[in-house]
């Protein structure tokens, strides 16, 4: 079931970015055909429901967040795929990876057979990459349009904010953001080419607005160690132990 109000948000995205809903649907159908029937969603529930969850993006503050994240083994870690490479290089294997398959492919393949859950997003621009989903041991598919069969829609637009929407859907008690800096700087880990900078900034702005909207309807308590976001309580790393307990 989609988050209430998502249909209107998706319509706005299509118009703002001149995307094709038809192509999004074609991509989702392709991903659905590649996925095996599984109980992966059932594996997600105990990782998130009623728990404190970390959602990790690849913004500029990720560099300072990594040493902090290494100290915490218990909270479930949901990571955008652009943050995956530096995390894995530092011995941090996220429990859940949110990806539209445009991150570092070698890192994705490196942990493909671990217990990590891959939430693969299908959209009009990544049809050619969807075969990679077959390599993941634990995998579910998502779309921005209408969910069907093995394809879900938890809400969200960029990998980072989709991670927050996922945590909300599965009823996280607390959601804490790391490396989620919706500002004027693009993190060095995001692998964004100069020619793509304008579009990337537009996407970050849209992602932030969606999180602000989510904050008005979610029952989860929201925190950020990154740039301030309306609806999220800004906290320091020193406050984490108190927030987590």
BELRAZI-V503112 format. One record per backbone hydrogen bond with DSSP energy under -1.0 kcal/mol. NH is the residue of the N-H (numbers start at 1). CO is the residue of the C=O. Records with the same first field share a line. If there is no record, write none. Layout:
NH: CO + CO
This chain:
6: 3
9: 5
10: 6
11: 7
12: 8
13: 9
14: 10
15: 11
16: 12
17: 13
19: 14
24: 20
25: 21
26: 22
27: 23
28: 24
29: 25
30: 26
31: 27
32: 28
33: 29
35: 31
44: 40
45: 41
47: 44
48: 44 + 45
49: 45
50: 171
51: 48
53: 174
54: 76
55: 176
56: 78
57: 178
59: 179
62: 59
65: 61
66: 62
69: 65
70: 66
71: 68
72: 69
78: 54
79: 96
80: 56
81: 98
83: 80
87: 83
88: 84
89: 85
91: 88
92: 87
95: 77
96: 77
97: 117
98: 79
99: 119
108: 104
109: 105
110: 106
111: 107
114: 111
117: 95
118: 138
119: 97
120: 140
121: 99
122: 142
126: 123
129: 126
130: 127
132: 129
133: 130
134: 131
135: 132
136: 133
137: 112
140: 118
142: 120
143: 152
148: 151
151: 148
152: 141
162: 158
163: 159
164: 160
165: 161
166: 162
167: 163
168: 164
169: 165
170: 166
171: 168
172: 167
173: 51
174: 51
175: 221
176: 53
177: 223
178: 55
183: 181
190: 187
196: 193
197: 194
200: 196
201: 197
202: 198
203: 199
204: 200
205: 201
206: 202
207: 203
208: 204
209: 205
210: 206
211: 207
212: 208
213: 209
214: 210
215: 211
216: 213
217: 214
218: 214
221: 173
223: 175
224: 233
225: 177
232: 229
233: 222
235: 224
239: 236
240: 237
243: 239
244: 240
245: 241
